[in-house]
Amino acid sequence: MPDGKYVKNNFILGMIESDLANNKFDRDVQTRFPPEPNGFLHIGHAKSICLNFGIADLYETKCNLRFDDTNPEKEDQLYVDAIKKDIEWLGFKWAGSPFHASDYFERFYKCAVQLIKSGDAFVCDQSAEEMSVSRGTLKKPGTASPFRDRTVEESLALFEEMKAGKFKNGEKTLRAKIDMSSGNMNLRDPAMYRIKHTPHQNTGDTWCLYPMYDFAHCLSDAFERITHSLCSLEFQDHRPLYEWYLEKLGFERPPQQIEFSRLNLNYTVMSKRKLLGLVESKSVEGWDDPRMPTISGMRNRGYPAAAIRGFCKDIGVSKQDSVIEYSLLEEYVRDELNASAQRRMAILDPLEVEITNFTDSAGIETELQGNNHPKNEMGTRTLPFDSTIYIERSDFMLDPPKKFFRLTTDKEVRLRNSYVLKCTGTIKDSSGTVTKLLATIDPETLGKNPSDGRKVKGVLHWVSAKRSLKAKITQYDRLFREELPGKIPQEELDGALNADSKIVMSDIPCEHELGSAKAGEVFQFERQGYFKRTESSELEFIKVVSLKDTWK
């Protein structure tokens, strides 16, 4: 099986190939992506999106987008709209119009009635607490509900009254009648329906009776004629229940549920519940905060969709849970931006340099040219050069260590796209801190090496002090200090946040060409990293990702 455009050869493709060879299904391969609209999608969902839509692309078939909207207390149209936007931004298109589990509420109800009539379901009056206790433990079998032997007629009548809204929330449930002594807790007479007098974002006040996820999910797959229902490993123990419902309801050639490991990244969390907690506590500035691992957050940060797709493909699919270094994702971001981002210069911690031999008679050019990209044909830009420039403070040391190839007194460096510069002196304040450098340039070295053969190893970025623009720059870092914050309890999560995950810097000198940058455009600030122009009316950039090697 060859790799597809978005998915590599893996055990799931092997199972699909085997099913096709054995004619297991009477239809083409059909996948679906079934998010619950109770939060924004994160990078873990991106893996599932690339897998499900990638398989559809590989087999030249279709993938459904289905919202598993069975819990109106936590769902919102805001999430529905955000999910659709994220999928489209990643570069995928679902088949036809989006599906909703709520579209099938009437069909779900009829299936439940069928199970009651066949003696495989009953209405139970136990409270949620009583049901939890009676389920037993992994070492102790459960205890049957005292309502388990209700007659079919009584359960049918009660279920109809539940639908009609005659009972309060939690007063009754519909439960499957399976096996209270099963070693699989999911088969110990699980709830199929619960009462919730809550309006639904898609069906309004039509229903007060809502199906449980396990019941609705398998039926939605079957109704849509899904062949391979791909789920994360947490649903592995739910598969027998998935198969039990479809078998009892008489579906021929039902979908095959296949589980794979979730995507886990260090220094972040992959739980919508915990991410929602960060949003609600205002620890971040919303679901789309650039520090969040959500797809919308990464889009706002400036991550290219192609980088996320490539990352999700190359990490592969397995049955083994693991934690992937966040830095690997950043590598994919760098690779994409390196090829497409034009180069510019900005000085994040400026040190003033006065060029003392800058005179009209020195033959110094004041309008220099710099390539927009070192390899790709992206043209050139003008770099104003004046008697005073800024360099990074860290690029100068009075007493440098060995192999320090940047600037020090009586040493030379090359200014990017400019001249060779030599430091001739320093000016200090009363505390002894260097506040300004004095230097000269060699007018004969513009765009070429010195003619006398002297070696100049260091290359520094710079901007004109007189003709630079001042920008606001926001630097982002890891949201958490802890490597595995997913293991931290929700109530303690805020304490693990990185206080320096967002640093705002004002009045940063940058080259004047950045004044024409368009919102959303990403540049490589030489030797600094990749930065994206925001939609702000002021000149503002946010850091997308650092360079792998800060000495460029």
C-alpha positions as CSV (number, residue, x, y, z in Angstrom):
1,M,0.0,0.0,0.0
2,P,1.6,3.3,-1.1
3,D,1.6,6.4,1.0
4,G,-1.3,8.8,0.3
5,K,-1.0,12.5,0.1
6,Y,-2.0,13.0,3.8
7,V,-1.5,9.6,5.4
8,K,1.4,7.2,5.5
9,N,1.2,3.4,5.3
10,N,0.0,2.1,8.6
11,F,-1.9,-0.8,10.3
12,I,-5.2,0.9,9.5
13,L,-4.5,1.0,5.8
14,G,-3.5,-2.7,6.1
15,M,-6.9,-3.6,7.6
16,I,-8.7,-1.6,5.0
17,E,-6.8,-3.4,2.2
18,S,-7.6,-6.8,3.8
19,D,-11.3,-5.8,4.1
20,L,-11.4,-4.8,0.4
21,A,-9.7,-8.0,-0.6
22,N,-12.2,-10.1,1.3
23,N,-15.2,-8.0,0.1
24,K,-16.2,-7.4,3.7
25,F,-18.4,-4.4,2.8
26,D,-20.8,-3.9,-0.1
27,R,-19.7,-0.3,-0.6
28,D,-16.7,1.9,-1.2
29,V,-14.4,2.9,1.7
30,Q,-16.3,5.5,3.7
31,T,-14.8,7.5,6.6
32,R,-16.0,10.3,8.8
33,F,-14.7,12.9,11.2
34,P,-17.1,13.1,14.2
35,P,-16.2,16.0,16.5
36,E,-18.4,17.0,19.5
37,P,-19.2,20.7,19.2
38,N,-18.2,21.4,22.9
39,G,-15.0,23.2,22.2
40,F,-12.4,24.2,19.6
41,L,-10.4,21.6,17.8
42,H,-6.7,21.1,18.8
43,I,-3.7,19.6,17.2
44,G,-4.8,16.1,18.3
45,H,-7.9,16.5,16.2
46,A,-5.8,17.6,13.3
47,K,-4.2,14.1,13.3
48,S,-7.6,12.5,13.1
49,I,-8.7,15.0,10.4
50,C,-5.7,14.2,8.3
51,L,-6.2,10.5,8.8
52,N,-9.9,10.3,7.9
53,F,-9.8,12.8,5.1
54,G,-6.4,11.4,3.9
55,I,-7.9,7.9,3.6
56,A,-10.8,9.2,1.6
57,D,-8.3,11.0,-0.7
58,L,-6.2,7.9,-1.0
59,Y,-9.2,5.7,-2.1
60,E,-10.8,8.5,-4.1
61,T,-13.9,8.4,-2.0
62,K,-15.5,10.7,0.5
63,C,-15.3,11.6,4.2
64,N,-18.3,12.9,6.1
65,L,-18.1,15.7,8.7
66,R,-20.6,14.8,11.4
67,F,-21.2,16.7,14.6
68,D,-21.9,14.3,17.4
69,D,-24.2,16.8,19.2
70,T,-25.9,14.7,21.8
71,N,-25.2,16.8,24.9
72,P,-26.9,20.2,24.6
73,E,-25.6,21.4,27.9
74,K,-22.0,21.7,26.6
75,E,-22.6,22.4,22.9
76,D,-22.8,25.7,21.0
77,Q,-23.1,26.9,17.4
78,L,-19.9,28.9,18.0
79,Y,-18.0,25.6,18.2
80,V,-19.8,24.2,15.1
81,D,-18.7,27.2,13.1
82,A,-15.1,27.1,14.4
83,I,-14.8,23.4,13.6
84,K,-15.9,23.9,10.0
85,K,-13.5,26.8,9.6
86,D,-10.6,24.8,11.0
87,I,-11.1,21.8,8.7
88,E,-11.4,24.1,5.6
89,W,-8.2,26.0,6.7
90,L,-6.3,22.7,7.0
91,G,-7.2,22.1,3.3
92,F,-10.0,19.5,3.5
93,K,-13.6,19.4,2.3
94,W,-16.2,17.1,3.6
95,A,-18.8,15.2,1.4
96,G,-22.0,17.2,0.9
97,S,-23.4,19.2,3.8
98,P,-22.2,18.5,7.3
99,F,-24.1,15.8,9.2
100,H,-25.4,16.1,12.7
101,A,-26.2,13.2,15.1
102,S,-29.2,15.4,16.0
103,D,-30.5,14.9,12.4
104,Y,-31.1,11.2,13.5
105,F,-32.9,11.8,16.8
106,E,-36.1,10.3,15.5
107,R,-34.3,7.3,14.0
108,F,-32.4,6.8,17.3
109,Y,-35.7,6.8,19.2
110,K,-37.2,4.2,16.9
111,C,-34.1,2.0,17.3
112,A,-34.4,2.3,21.1
113,V,-38.0,1.3,20.9
114,Q,-36.9,-1.8,18.9
115,L,-34.5,-2.8,21.6
116,I,-37.2,-2.4,24.3
117,K,-39.5,-4.6,22.3
118,S,-36.8,-7.3,21.8
119,G,-36.2,-7.3,25.5
120,D,-32.7,-5.8,25.2
121,A,-33.5,-2.4,26.9
122,F,-35.5,-1.2,29.9
123,V,-36.5,2.0,31.6
124,C,-34.7,2.4,35.0
125,D,-35.6,4.6,37.9
126,Q,-32.2,4.5,39.6
127,S,-30.4,7.7,40.2
128,A,-26.9,8.3,38.6
129,E,-25.3,7.7,42.0
130,E,-27.2,4.4,42.5
131,M,-26.3,3.3,39.0
132,S,-22.6,4.0,39.6
133,V,-22.6,2.0,42.8
134,S,-24.5,-0.9,41.4
135,R,-22.1,-1.3,38.5
136,G,-19.5,-2.8,40.8
137,T,-15.8,-2.7,40.2
138,L,-13.2,-4.3,38.0
139,K,-12.9,-7.0,40.7
140,K,-16.6,-7.1,41.7
141,P,-19.6,-7.8,39.5
142,G,-22.4,-5.4,39.3
143,T,-25.8,-5.7,40.9
144,A,-28.8,-5.7,38.6
145,S,-31.2,-2.8,38.8
146,P,-34.5,-3.6,40.6
147,F,-36.2,-2.3,37.5
148,R,-34.3,-4.6,35.1
149,D,-37.3,-7.0,34.8
150,R,-39.9,-4.4,34.0
151,T,-42.3,-5.7,31.3
152,V,-41.8,-4.6,27.7
153,E,-45.1,-2.8,27.8
154,E,-44.3,-0.8,31.0
155,S,-40.9,0.3,29.6
156,L,-42.4,1.3,26.3
157,A,-45.1,3.4,28.1
158,L,-42.5,5.0,30.3
159,F,-40.1,5.7,27.5
160,E,-42.9,7.5,25.6
161,E,-43.6,9.6,28.7
162,M,-39.9,10.4,29.0
163,K,-40.0,11.7,25.4
164,A,-43.2,13.7,26.2
165,G,-41.4,15.5,29.0
166,K,-43.3,14.1,32.0
167,F,-40.3,13.4,34.1
168,K,-37.5,15.6,35.6
169,N,-33.9,15.5,34.7
170,G,-32.2,12.3,36.0
171,E,-35.5,10.8,37.1
172,K,-35.4,8.0,34.7
173,T,-33.0,6.5,32.1
174,L,-33.2,4.0,29.3
175,R,-30.6,1.2,29.8
176,A,-29.4,-1.6,27.6
177,K,-29.9,-5.0,29.1
178,I,-26.6,-6.8,28.6
179,D,-24.5,-8.4,31.4
180,M,-24.0,-7.0,34.9
181,S,-21.2,-9.5,35.5
182,S,-19.2,-8.7,32.4
183,G,-15.5,-8.0,32.8
184,N,-16.0,-5.0,30.5
185,M,-17.6,-2.3,32.6
186,N,-19.2,-0.7,29.5
187,L,-21.4,-3.8,29.0
188,R,-22.9,-3.6,32.5
189,D,-26.3,-2.3,31.4
190,P,-25.1,1.0,30.1
191,A,-27.5,4.0,29.9
192,M,-28.8,4.7,26.4
193,Y,-31.0,7.7,27.0
194,R,-31.2,10.4,29.7
195,I,-33.6,13.3,30.3
196,K,-32.3,16.8,29.8
197,H,-34.8,19.7,29.7
198,T,-32.2,21.8,27.8
199,P,-32.7,23.4,24.4
200,H,-30.5,22.0,21.7
201,Q,-28.4,24.2,19.4
202,N,-29.7,22.3,16.3
203,T,-33.2,21.0,17.3
204,G,-34.3,23.7,19.7
205,D,-37.0,22.5,22.2
206,T,-38.1,19.5,20.2
207,W,-36.4,17.0,22.4
208,C,-35.9,16.7,26.2
209,L,-34.7,13.1,25.7
210,Y,-31.1,12.7,24.5
211,P,-29.2,9.6,23.4
212,M,-25.9,8.7,25.1
213,Y,-22.8,9.0,22.9
214,D,-22.1,5.3,22.6
215,F,-25.6,4.6,21.3
216,A,-25.8,7.6,18.9
217,H,-22.2,7.2,17.6
218,C,-22.5,3.6,16.2
219,L,-26.0,4.2,14.8
220,S,-24.8,7.4,13.0
221,D,-21.9,5.4,11.5
222,A,-24.4,2.8,10.3
223,F,-26.9,5.2,8.9
224,E,-24.2,6.9,6.9
225,R,-22.8,3.6,5.7
226,I,-19.4,4.2,7.2
227,T,-17.0,1.3,6.6
228,H,-14.2,2.2,9.0
229,S,-14.9,4.1,12.1
230,L,-11.6,5.4,13.4
231,C,-11.4,6.3,17.1
232,S,-8.7,7.0,19.6
233,L,-7.6,4.2,22.0
234,E,-9.8,5.4,24.8
235,F,-12.7,3.9,22.9
236,Q,-11.2,0.4,22.6
237,D,-13.2,-0.9,25.5
238,H,-16.3,0.6,24.0
239,R,-16.0,-1.4,20.8
240,P,-17.9,-4.5,22.2
241,L,-20.8,-2.1,23.0
242,Y,-20.6,-0.5,19.6
243,E,-20.8,-4.0,18.0
244,W,-23.6,-5.2,20.4
245,Y,-25.9,-2.3,19.5
246,L,-25.5,-2.9,15.7
247,E,-25.9,-6.6,16.0
248,K,-29.0,-6.4,18.1
249,L,-30.5,-3.9,15.7
250,G,-29.8,-6.2,12.7
251,F,-27.4,-4.1,10.6
252,E,-25.8,-6.1,7.9
253,R,-22.1,-5.5,7.2
254,P,-21.9,-2.9,10.0
255,P,-19.0,-0.4,10.3
256,Q,-15.7,-1.6,11.7
257,Q,-14.4,0.4,14.6
258,I,-10.6,0.7,14.7
259,E,-8.7,2.4,17.4
260,F,-5.4,4.3,17.2
261,S,-3.2,6.3,19.6
262,R,-3.9,9.9,20.3
263,L,-1.5,12.7,19.6
264,N,0.2,13.9,22.7
265,L,2.7,16.8,22.8
266,N,4.8,17.8,25.7
267,Y,4.4,21.2,27.4
268,T,0.7,21.3,26.5
269,V,-2.6,19.6,27.2
270,M,-4.9,17.8,24.8
271,S,-8.1,17.8,26.8
272,K,-10.9,20.1,25.7
273,R,-12.1,20.1,29.3
274,K,-8.8,21.5,30.5
275,L,-8.5,23.9,27.6
276,L,-11.9,25.2,28.4
277,G,-10.8,25.7,32.0
278,L,-7.9,27.9,30.8
279,V,-10.4,29.9,28.7
280,E,-12.9,30.3,31.5
281,S,-10.2,31.3,34.0
282,K,-8.9,33.8,31.6
283,S,-5.4,32.3,31.8
284,V,-5.4,32.7,28.0
285,E,-7.2,35.1,25.7
286,G,-9.6,32.7,24.3
287,W,-9.6,29.4,22.4
288,D,-7.6,31.0,19.6
289,D,-4.9,32.4,21.8
290,P,-1.6,31.9,19.9
291,R,-0.2,29.9,22.8
292,M,-3.1,27.4,22.7
293,P,-2.6,24.0,21.0
294,T,-5.9,24.6,19.1
295,I,-5.9,24.7,15.4
296,S,-7.3,28.3,15.5
297,G,-4.6,29.2,17.9
298,M,-1.9,27.9,15.7
299,R,-3.5,29.6,12.7
300,N,-3.4,32.9,14.6
301,R,0.2,32.2,15.6
302,G,1.1,31.9,11.9
303,Y,1.6,28.2,11.6
304,P,1.1,27.1,7.9
305,A,-1.6,24.5,7.4
306,A,0.9,22.5,5.2
307,A,3.2,22.2,8.2
308,I,0.5,20.7,10.4
309,R,-0.5,18.3,7.6
310,G,3.0,17.2,7.1
311,F,3.6,16.8,10.8
312,C,0.4,14.7,11.2
313,K,1.3,12.5,8.3
314,D,4.9,11.8,9.3
315,I,4.3,11.0,12.9
316,G,2.3,8.1,11.7
317,V,-0.5,6.1,13.3
318,S,0.0,3.3,15.8
319,K,-1.5,1.5,18.8
320,Q,1.1,2.7,21.2
321,D,0.6,5.9,23.3
322,S,3.6,8.2,23.3
323,V,4.5,11.8,23.9
324,I,6.0,13.7,21.0
325,E,8.3,16.7,21.4
326,Y,6.7,20.0,20.6
327,S,9.9,21.0,19.0
328,L,9.3,18.4,16.2
329,L,6.1,20.3,15.2
330,E,8.1,23.5,15.2
331,E,10.6,21.9,12.8
332,Y,7.8,21.5,10.3
333,V,6.7,25.1,10.8
334,R,10.3,26.3,10.1
335,D,10.7,24.1,7.0
336,E,7.5,25.6,5.5
337,L,8.3,29.2,6.4
338,N,12.0,29.0,5.4
339,A,10.9,28.4,1.8
340,S,8.2,31.1,1.7
341,A,9.0,33.9,4.2
342,Q,10.9,36.9,2.9
343,R,13.8,38.2,5.1
344,R,13.7,41.4,7.1
345,M,15.7,42.9,9.9
346,A,14.6,44.0,13.4
347,I,16.5,44.8,16.5
348,L,14.9,43.4,19.6
349,D,17.4,44.8,22.1
350,P,19.0,47.8,20.4
351,L,22.5,49.1,20.9
352,E,23.4,52.3,19.1
353,V,26.4,52.4,16.8
354,E,27.8,55.8,15.5
355,I,29.8,55.4,12.3
356,T,32.4,58.1,12.7
357,N,33.8,58.1,9.2
358,F,30.4,58.6,7.6
359,T,31.0,61.7,5.5
360,D,29.9,63.0,2.2
361,S,33.4,62.5,0.8
362,A,33.8,58.9,2.0
363,G,31.9,57.4,-0.9
364,I,29.4,55.6,1.3
365,E,26.2,54.5,-0.3
366,T,23.1,55.3,1.7
367,E,20.6,53.2,-0.2
368,L,21.7,49.6,-0.1
369,Q,20.0,46.5,-1.6
370,G,19.2,43.3,0.1
371,N,17.8,40.1,-1.3
372,N,14.3,39.2,0.0
373,H,15.3,35.6,0.2
374,P,18.7,33.9,0.0
375,K,17.6,31.2,-2.4
376,N,14.2,31.8,-3.9
377,E,13.7,34.5,-6.6
378,M,11.8,37.0,-4.5
379,G,13.5,40.2,-5.7
380,T,15.3,42.8,-3.6
381,R,14.5,45.6,-1.2
382,T,16.1,48.9,-0.3
383,L,18.0,49.2,3.0
384,P,18.6,52.7,4.2
385,F,22.1,53.2,5.6
386,D,22.9,56.2,7.8
387,S,25.6,57.5,10.2
388,T,23.9,55.8,13.2
389,I,22.6,52.3,13.2
390,Y,21.3,49.8,15.7
391,I,22.6,46.3,16.4
392,E,21.6,43.7,19.0
393,R,23.1,44.4,22.4
394,S,24.1,40.7,22.7
395,D,26.2,41.1,19.5
396,F,28.8,43.2,21.4
397,M,31.0,42.2,24.3
398,L,33.9,44.1,25.9
399,D,35.6,40.9,27.1
400,P,34.4,38.1,24.8
401,P,35.2,34.4,25.2
402,K,37.1,32.5,22.5
403,K,35.2,31.8,19.3
404,F,33.0,34.9,19.8
405,F,32.8,36.1,16.2
406,R,30.6,39.0,16.8
407,L,31.6,42.5,17.7
408,T,34.2,43.7,20.2
409,T,36.6,46.6,20.5
410,D,39.1,46.7,17.6
411,K,37.5,43.8,15.8
412,E,35.6,43.6,12.6
413,V,32.2,42.2,11.5
414,R,30.2,42.4,8.3
415,L,26.8,44.1,8.4
416,R,24.3,42.0,6.5
417,N,24.0,43.3,2.9
418,S,26.3,46.2,3.8
419,Y,29.9,47.1,4.8
420,V,32.6,45.6,7.1
421,L,32.4,47.5,10.3
422,K,35.1,47.9,13.0
423,C,34.4,49.0,16.6
424,T,36.8,51.8,17.6
425,G,35.4,52.8,21.0
426,T,32.6,52.7,23.5
427,I,30.5,55.2,25.5
428,K,29.4,54.2,28.9
429,D,27.0,55.6,31.5
430,S,27.8,56.3,35.1
431,S,27.3,52.7,36.1
432,G,29.8,51.5,33.5
433,T,27.2,50.1,31.1
434,V,28.0,50.5,27.4
435,T,25.3,52.8,25.9
436,K,26.8,53.5,22.5
437,L,29.5,52.2,20.2
438,L,31.9,54.2,18.0
439,A,32.9,52.5,14.8
440,T,34.1,52.9,11.2
441,I,33.2,51.1,8.0
442,D,35.4,50.2,5.1
443,P,33.7,51.8,2.0
444,E,35.5,49.3,-0.3
445,T,33.7,46.2,1.2
446,L,30.1,46.8,0.1
447,G,28.9,43.4,-1.2
448,K,32.4,41.9,-1.3
449,N,35.2,40.6,1.0
450,P,38.1,43.0,2.0
451,S,40.7,43.2,-0.8
452,D,43.7,42.8,1.5
453,G,42.7,39.3,2.5
454,R,41.8,40.0,6.1
455,K,39.2,37.5,7.5
456,V,35.8,38.7,8.7
457,K,33.8,35.8,10.2
458,G,30.9,37.5,11.9
459,V,27.8,38.8,10.1
460,L,25.3,41.0,12.0
461,H,21.9,42.3,11.2
462,W,21.2,46.0,11.8
463,V,18.8,48.8,11.0
464,S,19.2,52.5,10.4
465,A,18.5,54.5,13.5
466,K,17.3,57.5,11.6
467,R,15.0,55.7,9.1
468,S,13.8,52.7,11.0
469,L,10.2,52.1,12.0
470,K,9.1,51.3,15.6
471,A,7.0,48.2,16.0
472,K,5.3,46.3,18.8
473,I,6.4,42.7,19.0
474,T,4.9,39.9,21.1
475,Q,7.1,37.0,21.8
476,Y,5.4,33.7,22.7
477,D,6.9,30.7,24.5
478,R,5.6,27.4,26.0
479,L,2.3,27.9,27.8
480,F,3.4,25.5,30.6
481,R,6.5,25.1,32.6
482,E,5.8,21.4,33.2
483,E,6.7,19.0,30.5
484,L,3.6,16.8,31.0
485,P,0.9,19.2,32.2
486,G,-1.8,16.8,31.1
487,K,-1.1,14.8,34.2
488,I,-1.8,17.8,36.5
489,P,-5.3,18.0,38.0
490,Q,-7.6,20.6,36.6
491,E,-7.7,22.7,39.8
492,E,-3.8,22.9,39.8
493,L,-3.3,23.6,36.2
494,D,-3.0,27.4,36.4
495,G,-0.1,26.9,38.8
496,A,1.9,25.2,36.1
497,L,1.5,28.0,33.6
498,N,4.7,29.7,32.3
499,A,4.5,33.3,33.4
500,D,6.8,34.3,30.5
501,S,4.7,32.6,27.8
502,K,3.8,36.0,26.5
503,I,6.2,39.0,26.5
504,V,5.1,42.3,24.8
505,M,7.9,44.6,23.5
506,S,7.3,48.1,22.3
507,D,9.3,50.5,20.1
508,I,11.3,47.9,18.5
509,P,13.4,49.3,15.6
510,C,12.9,47.5,12.3
511,E,13.6,48.2,8.7
512,H,11.3,50.5,6.9
513,E,10.1,47.9,4.4
514,L,8.1,46.2,7.1
515,G,5.8,49.2,7.1
516,S,4.1,47.8,3.9
517,A,3.7,44.3,5.4
518,K,0.1,42.9,5.0
519,A,-1.9,41.4,7.8
520,G,-1.1,37.7,8.1
521,E,2.2,38.0,6.2
522,V,5.1,36.1,7.8
523,F,8.7,37.2,7.6
524,Q,12.0,35.8,8.9
525,F,13.5,38.5,11.1
526,E,17.2,37.6,10.4
527,R,18.8,35.7,13.3
528,Q,15.6,36.1,15.4
529,G,12.9,33.9,14.1
530,Y,9.7,34.0,12.1
531,F,7.2,36.8,12.8
532,K,3.7,37.5,11.6
533,R,2.1,40.9,10.9
534,T,-1.1,41.2,13.0
535,E,-4.3,42.8,11.9
536,S,-3.7,45.7,14.3
537,S,-3.8,49.2,12.9
538,E,-0.4,49.8,14.5
539,L,2.8,48.1,13.2
540,E,2.6,44.9,15.2
541,F,4.2,41.4,14.9
542,I,3.9,38.2,16.8
543,K,6.5,35.5,17.0
544,V,5.6,32.4,15.1
545,V,8.6,30.2,15.9
546,S,12.3,30.7,16.7
547,L,15.1,29.7,14.3
548,K,16.6,26.4,15.0
549,D,20.0,28.0,15.3
550,T,19.9,31.6,16.6
551,W,23.3,32.4,15.0
552,K,22.5,32.9,11.4
